[in-house]
Amino acid sequence: MYFVATMKAPITLLLLMVSAVSFAQKSDPEQELNDIYFSKNVYEVLTTNYNFYQPYRDSGMITLENYIAKYPANPQRFVAMRYLAQIFEKYNLVDSAVLFYKQVLTMPENIDHYNSNRYTAASSLTKIYLDRKDYSTALTYLEQASGQFFFKSSCGTVTIELRQKISAQYWDCYNGLGDYKQAIDRFARFMFNNVWGSQQMLYEAYVKVYSKEELRKAFLEAANKIEIKKEQDDSSFYLQPVFKIFDKEIKLYSGNGFEKLTEQEQKQKCLEEIMQSKMYKLATWNAVKN
């Protein structure tokens, strides 16, 4: 079953074999897969950044192929498919990688702890289709990576890094599609806190839709576009300041003691938040500079 190194047989045959072939199984396929992962033939190929010695690479691929065919009904086969897809992608066998990543996306939720496998698959497919400039398909997989399959990490730093990556990929998709209004809809909510570096992308989207002078004027008139709304959550009422720009409302941070201020003081506090933001500086300074 030497599909990998020679690539003479269609890779789809292996996927068919997953549902059609059954061998004598070991008592613990999870332990067997763990041993395979940490073998020299798989672990070092997946974790090194250089072009690893080809016999190790090919041997690792074949070992994973054999495991998938050997355990066609065991949930761990999805993990093996992920490893195999990553090796395929790493060595530019992209079509084969796509086939296996798509299989990983069908992994049942109850066995994909923290969404680690399905997130990897959706994120990798996003990158592959971005590289192919197929932005619509990339966006489809990006929605999965950022939504239902987002990696549930307990580390805040990891989560921030993943969200930064996803934000950049959303920008790449919208920019590739020329859909800057959609980019504004996605990034506008982060206008005044620069979450995941969104303000630069938001500025670039705005100047694709509006002139720099229009954008500058909108921010210079910010004092006239602040509104204090009374809203309700599950148990109480609260004041929510908003900033209106091009008919879109952007929520501002109110902070402690906001309700004790007069309406004029509230609006002045909001205006200061706007003027201190990177977005304000980009909109007003770049228009003058140009």
C-alpha positions in Angstrom: 0.0 0.0 0.0 2.7 2.4 -1.0 0.5 5.3 -2.1 2.6 8.1 -0.6 6.1 8.0 -1.9 5.2 6.9 -5.4 1.8 8.6 -5.7 1.0 6.1 -8.5 -2.3 5.1 -7.0 -5.0 7.8 -6.5 -5.1 8.9 -2.9 -8.9 8.5 -2.9 -8.4 4.7 -2.8 -7.1 5.0 0.7 -10.2 6.9 1.8 -12.3 4.1 0.3 -10.3 1.5 2.1 -11.0 3.2 5.5 -14.6 2.0 5.2 -13.9 -1.2 3.4 -10.8 -2.8 5.0 -10.5 -4.2 8.5 -7.4 -5.9 9.9 -6.8 -7.7 13.2 -6.7 -4.9 15.7 -4.5 -4.2 18.7 -6.3 -3.8 22.0 -5.3 -0.1 22.3 -5.3 1.8 19.0 -5.0 5.1 20.9 -1.7 4.0 22.4 -0.5 2.6 19.1 -1.2 6.0 17.4 0.6 7.7 20.2 3.6 5.5 19.6 3.5 6.2 15.9 3.3 10.0 16.5 6.4 10.0 18.7 8.3 7.7 16.4 11.3 9.3 14.5 9.5 8.8 11.3 6.5 10.9 12.2 7.3 13.3 15.0 10.5 14.7 13.6 8.9 15.0 10.1 6.0 17.0 11.6 8.1 19.2 14.0 11.2 20.0 12.1 11.5 23.0 9.7 13.9 21.6 7.3 13.5 19.1 4.5 13.8 15.9 6.5 15.5 12.8 5.2 13.1 11.5 2.6 13.0 7.8 3.7 11.9 8.9 7.2 9.2 11.1 5.6 7.9 8.3 3.3 8.1 5.7 6.1 6.0 8.0 8.3 3.4 8.5 5.7 3.1 4.7 5.1 2.9 4.0 8.8 0.0 6.4 9.1 -1.7 5.0 6.0 -1.5 1.5 7.4 -2.9 2.7 10.7 -5.9 4.4 9.0 -6.7 1.3 7.0 -6.1 -1.0 10.0 -8.6 0.8 12.2 -11.4 1.9 9.8 -14.0 2.3 12.6 -11.9 3.7 15.4 -12.2 7.4 16.1 -8.4 7.8 16.4 -8.2 7.4 12.6 -9.2 11.0 12.4 -6.2 12.0 14.4 -4.0 9.9 12.1 -5.6 11.6 9.1 -4.7 15.0 10.6 -1.0 13.9 11.0 -1.0 12.5 7.5 -2.5 15.7 6.0 0.0 17.8 7.8 2.9 15.8 6.3 1.3 16.0 2.8 1.0 19.8 3.1 4.5 20.2 4.5 5.9 18.4 1.4 3.6 20.2 -1.0 1.4 17.3 -1.8 -1.5 19.7 -1.4 -4.3 17.9 -3.1 -3.8 14.9 -0.9 -3.6 17.1 2.2 -7.0 18.7 1.2 -8.7 15.3 1.0 -7.6 14.3 4.4 -8.2 17.7 6.1 -11.8 17.5 4.8 -12.1 14.1 6.4 -10.9 15.4 9.7 -13.7 18.1 9.7 -16.2 15.2 10.0 -14.7 14.1 13.3 -17.4 13.8 16.0 -17.3 16.6 18.5 -17.3 14.4 21.6 -13.9 12.9 20.6 -12.2 16.1 19.4 -11.0 17.5 22.7 -10.7 21.3 22.6 -11.5 21.2 18.8 -7.7 20.7 18.3 -8.0 18.5 15.2 -10.9 20.1 13.4 -9.5 23.6 14.1 -6.2 22.5 12.6 -8.0 21.1 9.5 -10.2 24.2 9.0 -7.2 26.6 9.5 -5.0 24.6 7.2 -7.7 24.5 4.5 -8.1 28.3 4.9 -4.4 28.8 4.2 -4.4 26.4 1.3 -7.3 28.1 -0.5 -5.8 31.6 0.3 -2.6 30.5 -1.4 -4.7 29.4 -4.4 -6.5 32.7 -4.4 -9.8 30.9 -4.0 -11.0 33.5 -1.5 -14.6 32.4 -1.3 -13.7 28.8 -0.4 -11.0 30.1 2.0 -13.7 32.2 3.7 -15.9 29.2 4.1 -13.2 27.3 6.1 -12.2 30.4 7.9 -15.7 30.8 9.3 -15.4 27.2 10.6 -12.0 27.9 12.1 -13.2 31.1 13.9 -16.5 29.7 14.9 -17.7 26.1 15.6 -14.2 24.6 15.4 -12.2 27.3 17.2 -9.5 25.9 19.4 -10.6 25.9 23.0 -7.3 26.9 24.6 -7.0 27.6 28.4 -4.0 29.9 27.6 -5.0 33.5 26.9 -1.8 34.2 25.0 -2.5 31.3 22.6 -6.1 32.5 22.1 -4.9 36.0 21.3 -2.4 34.7 18.8 -5.0 32.6 17.0 -7.5 35.5 16.9 -4.8 37.7 15.4 -4.1 35.1 12.7 -7.8 34.7 12.0 -8.3 38.5 11.7 -5.4 38.7 9.2 -6.9 35.9 7.2 -10.4 37.6 7.2 -8.7 40.7 5.8 -6.9 38.6 3.2 -10.3 37.0 2.1 -12.2 40.3 2.0 -9.3 42.1 0.3 -9.1 39.3 -2.3 -12.8 39.4 -2.9 -12.8 43.2 -3.0 -15.6 43.1 -0.3 -14.5 46.1 1.8 -17.9 46.8 3.2 -18.0 43.3 4.7 -14.5 44.0 6.1 -15.9 47.1 7.8 -18.8 45.2 9.2 -16.4 42.7 10.8 -13.7 45.1 12.1 -15.7 48.2 13.0 -16.6 46.9 16.5 -12.9 46.9 17.3 -12.5 50.5 16.2 -11.4 51.9 19.5 -9.6 49.0 21.2 -7.4 47.7 18.4 -8.1 44.1 19.2 -5.9 41.7 17.2 -4.4 44.7 15.2 -7.8 45.3 13.6 -7.6 49.1 13.4 -5.1 49.2 10.5 -7.2 46.7 8.5 -10.3 48.7 9.3 -8.7 51.9 8.1 -7.6 50.3 4.9 -11.1 49.0 4.3 -12.7 52.4 4.9 -10.4 54.2 2.4 -11.4 51.6 -0.2 -15.1 52.6 0.2 -14.8 56.3 1.2 -12.3 59.0 0.3 -9.7 59.9 2.9 -11.2 63.3 3.2 -14.7 61.8 3.9 -13.2 59.7 6.6 -11.3 62.6 8.1 -14.4 64.7 8.2 -16.4 61.9 9.8 -13.9 61.7 12.7 -13.4 65.4 13.1 -17.2 65.7 13.5 -17.1 63.0 16.2 -18.4 65.3 18.9 -21.7 65.6 17.0 -22.0 61.9 16.5 -21.9 60.6 20.1 -25.2 59.3 21.5 -25.9 58.0 25.0 -28.4 55.2 24.9 -30.3 53.5 27.7 -30.2 49.7 27.2 -31.2 46.7 29.2 -29.6 43.4 30.0 -31.1 40.4 31.8 -31.5 42.2 35.1 -30.9 46.0 34.9 -30.7 49.1 32.7 -27.4 50.7 31.8 -26.0 53.5 29.7 -24.3 52.6 26.4 -22.5 55.3 24.5 -22.2 54.9 20.8 -20.4 56.7 18.0 -22.1 56.9 14.6 -20.0 56.9 11.5 -21.4 56.4 8.0 -24.7 55.3 9.5 -23.0 52.5 11.5 -23.1 52.6 15.3 -19.9 51.7 17.2 -20.1 51.0 20.9 -17.8 52.9 23.2 -16.5 51.9 26.6 -18.4 53.6 29.4 -16.3 52.6 32.4 -16.9 52.9 36.1 -18.8 55.9 37.3 -20.1 56.8 33.9 -23.7 57.1 35.0 -22.7 59.6 37.7 -21.5 62.1 35.1 -23.6 64.7 33.4 -24.5 64.1 29.8 -22.0 66.7 28.7 -19.3 65.0 30.8 -20.2 61.7 29.4 -19.9 62.9 25.8 -16.6 64.6 26.6 -15.3 61.3 28.1 -16.3 59.5 24.9 -14.8 62.1 22.7 -11.5 61.7 24.5 -11.6 58.0 23.9 -12.2 58.5 20.2 -9.4 61.1 19.8 -6.9 59.0 21.7 -7.5 55.9 19.5 -5.2 54.8 16.7 -8.2 54.8 14.3 -8.7 58.5 14.9 -5.1 59.3 14.3 -5.0 57.2 11.1 -8.2 58.9 9.8 -7.2 62.5 10.6 -3.4 62.4 10.2 -3.2 60.4 7.0 -5.8 62.6 5.3 -3.8 65.7 6.1 -0.5 64.1 5.2 -1.8 63.1 1.8 
